[in-house]
């Protein structure tokens, strides 16, 4: 009987294959989740024009460090299970004003982090949410005059 190592003696285990998730996939997931999180804040949603509701996301994904076989038998209380990689994410949003800006940004951070962990098995090492523009009732004028 031949074993797996007998059939492929020259290829180390860590080089036989890997699952990778592209930056654009992580960005698409983060954008969708951020949009869903912001849609729950109805006081802000009505003020942002329809073309400006999609958050802009930039990502950088790193593969997770290789696991060694000794890690499988290690005590599970020492750390979390291994993940596919780590993501650094920047999300730029436009919000309505007046609204609870802090709560909206916190909801985006929390939900993007949770869902990337659940859906893509990725840790978010750095997530920054920036507010690019605030839209108020006064900014909906057709002329581009500044309201003072």
ChimeraX attribute file (.defattr): number of C-alpha atoms within 10 A of each C-alpha:
attribute: neighborCount
match mode: 1-to-1
recipient: residues
	/A:1	3
	/A:2	6
	/A:3	7
	/A:4	7
	/A:5	11
	/A:6	9
	/A:7	9
	/A:8	11
	/A:9	9
	/A:10	8
	/A:11	10
	/A:12	9
	/A:13	11
	/A:14	10
	/A:15	7
	/A:16	8
	/A:17	7
	/A:18	9
	/A:19	8
	/A:20	13
	/A:21	16
	/A:22	12
	/A:23	16
	/A:24	14
	/A:25	12
	/A:26	23
	/A:27	21
	/A:28	15
	/A:29	17
	/A:30	27
	/A:31	22
	/A:32	13
	/A:33	22
	/A:34	28
	/A:35	16
	/A:36	16
	/A:37	19
	/A:38	22
	/A:39	15
	/A:40	12
	/A:41	18
	/A:42	11
	/A:43	14
	/A:44	22
	/A:45	19
	/A:46	16
	/A:47	22
	/A:48	20
	/A:49	13
	/A:50	9
	/A:51	6
	/A:52	13
	/A:53	17
	/A:54	16
	/A:55	23
	/A:56	18
	/A:57	20
	/A:58	17
	/A:59	19
	/A:60	15
	/A:61	22
	/A:62	16
	/A:63	15
	/A:64	15
	/A:65	11
	/A:66	9
	/A:67	11
	/A:68	9
	/A:69	8
	/A:70	7
	/A:71	11
	/A:72	11
	/A:73	7
	/A:74	10
	/A:75	8
	/A:76	10
	/A:77	7
	/A:78	7
	/A:79	8
	/A:80	7
	/A:81	10
	/A:82	15
	/A:83	15
	/A:84	20
	/A:85	20
	/A:86	20
	/A:87	23
	/A:88	17
	/A:89	23
	/A:90	19
	/A:91	22
	/A:92	19
	/A:93	24
	/A:94	22
	/A:95	29
	/A:96	21
	/A:97	20
	/A:98	13
	/A:99	17
	/A:100	13
	/A:101	16
	/A:102	9
	/A:103	12
	/A:104	21
	/A:105	21
	/A:106	13
	/A:107	19
	/A:108	25
	/A:109	22
	/A:110	14
	/A:111	16
	/A:112	24
	/A:113	21
	/A:114	16
	/A:115	16
	/A:116	19
	/A:117	17
	/A:118	11
	/A:119	10
	/A:120	16
	/A:121	17
	/A:122	24
	/A:123	22
	/A:124	18
	/A:125	12
	/A:126	14
	/A:127	17
	/A:128	14
	/A:129	18
	/A:130	14
	/A:131	14
	/A:132	12
	/A:133	14
	/A:134	17
	/A:135	19
	/A:136	17
	/A:137	12
	/A:138	12
	/A:139	16
	/A:140	12
	/A:141	11
	/A:142	6
	/A:143	7
	/A:144	8
	/A:145	9
	/A:146	8
	/A:147	7
	/A:148	4
